[in-house]
Amino acid sequence: MPSKIRPQLELRQGEYAGCRERAAQAGPDDLPVDCSGYARAVEQATERIEQIQLWQQRIDAEASEFSGVAGRFAALLADDLPRMEEHLAAMIASLEAARRVQAPS
């Protein structure tokens, strides 16, 4: 999780907890303490973190898939390409040798 988002959530949770504490300590003659804004801020920060985690999972899955394809391509280049190059060189040499052969007169 990005390091900037977690402290925001913790700050919002602290503010919400402080508000609820003030509300609990309020006397019957005090004005009511409204903590709904703090609750909403905590909820939004939590949802943002969940969205980021989902995106991170998706990016990781896509990167893993790409890494697999790239690995197979690298193996192809490292293993099969030299063999095919040798095979093609042998075919070219064979064709060149066949061209040099003259028909008997």
C-alpha contacts under 8 A as a table, 3 or more apart, distances in Angstrom:
res1	aa1	res2	aa2	distance
1	M	5	I	7.36
1	M	6	R	7.27
1	M	49	I	7.07
1	M	52	I	6.99
1	M	53	Q	6.49
2	P	5	I	5.72
2	P	6	R	7.01
3	S	6	R	5.82
3	S	7	P	7.14
4	K	7	P	6.07
4	K	8	Q	6.80
5	I	8	Q	5.19
5	I	9	L	6.38
5	I	45	A	7.49
5	I	49	I	6.88
6	R	9	L	5.16
6	R	10	E	6.26
6	R	49	I	7.71
7	P	10	E	4.97
7	P	11	L	6.02
8	Q	11	L	5.07
8	Q	12	R	6.15
8	Q	45	A	7.17
9	L	12	R	5.09
9	L	13	Q	6.07
9	L	42	V	6.28
9	L	45	A	5.44
9	L	46	T	6.77
10	E	13	Q	5.03
10	E	14	G	6.12
11	L	14	G	5.07
11	L	15	E	6.20
12	R	15	E	5.07
12	R	16	Y	6.09
12	R	38	Y	6.65
12	R	41	A	6.28
12	R	42	V	5.38
12	R	45	A	7.84
13	Q	16	Y	5.05
13	Q	17	A	6.06
13	Q	38	Y	7.81
13	Q	42	V	5.90
14	G	17	A	5.07
14	G	18	G	6.08
15	E	18	G	5.06
15	E	19	C	6.15
15	E	38	Y	6.61
16	Y	19	C	5.05
16	Y	20	R	6.20
16	Y	35	C	6.63
16	Y	38	Y	4.93
16	Y	39	A	6.13
16	Y	42	V	7.53
17	A	20	R	5.13
17	A	21	E	6.15
18	G	21	E	5.03
18	G	22	R	6.23
19	C	22	R	5.07
19	C	23	A	6.13
19	C	33	V	7.38
19	C	34	D	7.84
19	C	35	C	5.80
19	C	38	Y	7.69
20	R	23	A	4.90
20	R	24	A	6.08
20	R	35	C	6.59
21	E	24	A	5.03
21	E	25	Q	6.21
22	R	25	Q	5.11
22	R	26	A	6.08
22	R	33	V	7.20
23	A	26	A	5.19
23	A	32	P	7.05
23	A	33	V	5.12
23	A	34	D	7.72
26	A	30	D	5.91
26	A	31	L	7.80
26	A	32	P	7.50
26	A	33	V	7.71
27	G	30	D	5.26
34	D	37	G	7.47
35	C	38	Y	5.33
35	C	39	A	6.26
36	S	39	A	4.95
36	S	40	R	6.05
37	G	40	R	5.08
37	G	41	A	6.20
38	Y	41	A	5.00
38	Y	42	V	6.26
39	A	42	V	5.17
39	A	43	E	6.18
40	R	43	E	4.99
40	R	44	Q	6.09
41	A	44	Q	5.12
41	A	45	A	6.14
42	V	45	A	5.19
42	V	46	T	6.07
43	E	46	T	5.10
43	E	47	E	6.12
44	Q	47	E	5.07
44	Q	48	R	6.10
45	A	48	R	5.01
45	A	49	I	6.26
46	T	49	I	5.15
46	T	50	E	6.27
47	E	50	E	5.01
47	E	51	Q	6.15
48	R	51	Q	5.08
48	R	52	I	6.18
49	I	52	I	5.06
49	I	53	Q	6.13
50	E	53	Q	5.07
50	E	54	L	6.23
51	Q	54	L	5.11
51	Q	55	W	6.25
52	I	55	W	5.07
52	I	56	Q	6.06
53	Q	56	Q	4.96
53	Q	57	Q	6.17
54	L	57	Q	5.11
54	L	58	R	6.24
55	W	58	R	4.98
55	W	59	I	6.03
56	Q	59	I	5.06
56	Q	60	D	5.99
57	Q	60	D	5.06
57	Q	61	A	6.12
58	R	61	A	5.10
58	R	62	E	6.16
59	I	62	E	5.10
59	I	63	A	5.94
60	D	63	A	5.05
60	D	64	S	5.98
61	A	64	S	5.06
61	A	65	E	6.21
62	E	65	E	5.07
62	E	66	F	6.14
63	A	66	F	5.01
63	A	67	S	5.93
64	S	67	S	4.96
64	S	68	G	6.23
65	E	68	G	5.18
65	E	69	V	6.44
66	F	69	V	5.15
66	F	70	A	6.00
67	S	70	A	5.01
67	S	71	G	5.93
68	G	71	G	5.06
68	G	72	R	6.26
69	V	72	R	5.16
69	V	73	F	6.19
70	A	73	F	5.04
70	A	74	A	6.07
71	G	74	A	5.05
71	G	75	A	6.16
72	R	75	A	5.05
72	R	76	L	6.15
73	F	76	L	4.93
73	F	77	L	6.22
74	A	77	L	5.08
74	A	78	A	6.06
75	A	78	A	4.98
75	A	79	D	5.77
75	A	80	D	7.63
76	L	79	D	5.36
76	L	80	D	5.09
76	L	81	L	6.40
77	L	80	D	6.01
77	L	81	L	5.05
77	L	82	P	7.60
78	A	81	L	6.36
78	A	82	P	7.05
79	D	82	P	6.25
79	D	83	R	7.00
80	D	83	R	5.25
80	D	84	M	6.11
81	L	84	M	5.11
81	L	85	E	6.00
82	P	85	E	4.98
82	P	86	E	6.22
83	R	86	E	5.13
83	R	87	H	6.16
84	M	87	H	4.91
84	M	88	L	6.03
85	E	88	L	5.14
85	E	89	A	6.07
86	E	89	A	5.05
86	E	90	A	6.16
87	H	90	A	5.14
87	H	91	M	6.28
88	L	91	M	4.99
88	L	92	I	6.14
89	A	92	I	5.10
89	A	93	A	6.13
90	A	93	A	5.07
90	A	94	S	6.10
91	M	94	S	4.99
91	M	95	L	6.15
92	I	95	L	5.05
92	I	96	E	6.02
93	A	96	E	5.04
93	A	97	A	6.05
94	S	97	A	5.06
94	S	98	A	6.12
95	L	98	A	4.98
95	L	99	R	6.25
96	E	99	R	5.12
96	E	100	R	6.52
97	A	100	R	5.19
97	A	101	V	6.58
98	A	101	V	5.29
99	R	102	Q	7.69
